[in-house]
Amino acid sequence: MIVRSLRARLLVAFLLVVAVSLGTVAIAVLLVGPGYFSEAMGHMPGDPLGDQMGHATLVAFTDAVRQALLAATVIAIVSATVVSLAVAARIARPISGLADAARRVADGHYAERVPVDEPGELGELAMSFNEMASSLEATERRRVQLVGDVAHELRTPLTTLGGYLEGLEDGVIEPSPDTWRLLQTETDRLTRMVADLSELWHAEARQITLKPESVDLAPVVDGVAARFTPLASARGIVIDNRVRSASALADRDRVAQIVSNYFSNAIRYAPDGSTVTISIDVIGDHVRVGVRDRGPGLPPDQLEAVFERFYRVDPARSRAGGGSGIGLAIARALAEAMGGHTWAARPSDGPGVTFFLELPAA
């Protein structure tokens, strides 16, 4: 019979230790005890009466020791069983609680938590479980939110496309250049969303195609800034270019993708007439790219959260701007795949937020 319960295994282990200890004591007493007893009695050799009395005494001593050992063994086994049951239950109870909580989390109850009141490794295990459950709960909440946001954003262009196509079919709407342009705009919007979701899937699955090489980041960043200049100028936003030549070991196109995401967020949240600053610095054996806006900024608890999957700082505004809440998650995955990392920080000399990309120098 295989003992599967942790409590039963602990009980068996405790009883085996007790059995081995009692056996060792019994063997030692029965083998060594008679010799010590005879020596302590001090019988003279050659004395028949003394030898007879010594033998009878030794037999009586041995019987008494055996009976005492038998009684001690029974008492020890009973006591050890009671104590082992209590100790095994005390050890197994929090682990059983963790197992039950894990099953509930597996069933989708991500709000499940376990008490952290055990010392040592059991307490650390409970804390790790709670952290895992909290992370799963946050991820699930953002996933549900993303599904709702994607459904909302898909519904708008699909409704527009369906309405115009039905109108064209019925002859209610004339096929003018403006009509075709609107249909093309809505189609591009759908294509962009599908591309973002596909990119996120590849990033999460670590199926990202990279072409690492020595890249001078200055032309790459300048090219991205040039693409966003018309959009910034339309709102009176000035791009403060502090780019310097610095080579990094990276994929040129992926760096441009990350910086473009930073620029898109900066211009979206920057006030009209403000400044967006782009910089490149060499820090030790790394090259750091920074994009800063002068917008409302982020509270400290959101500086790291914005890089998580499905996180949305302002869902209402993101929908209006067409964001899906996955751009920064993709940016982080791309940076890590190139051996770098990303983060956000609050500037010490004014409002806004700075998004950084750091890559190993070539």
PyMOL commands that set and color helices and strands:
alter all, ss='L'
color gray80, all
select helices_A, chain A and resi 6-41+48-106+120-170+177-204+217-234+252-269+300-302+305-307+315-321+327-337
alter helices_A, ss='H'
color red, helices_A
select strands_A, chain A and resi 213-216+238-242+247-250+275-283+286-293+341-345+353-360
alter strands_A, ss='S'
color yellow, strands_A
deselect
rebuild
show_as cartoon
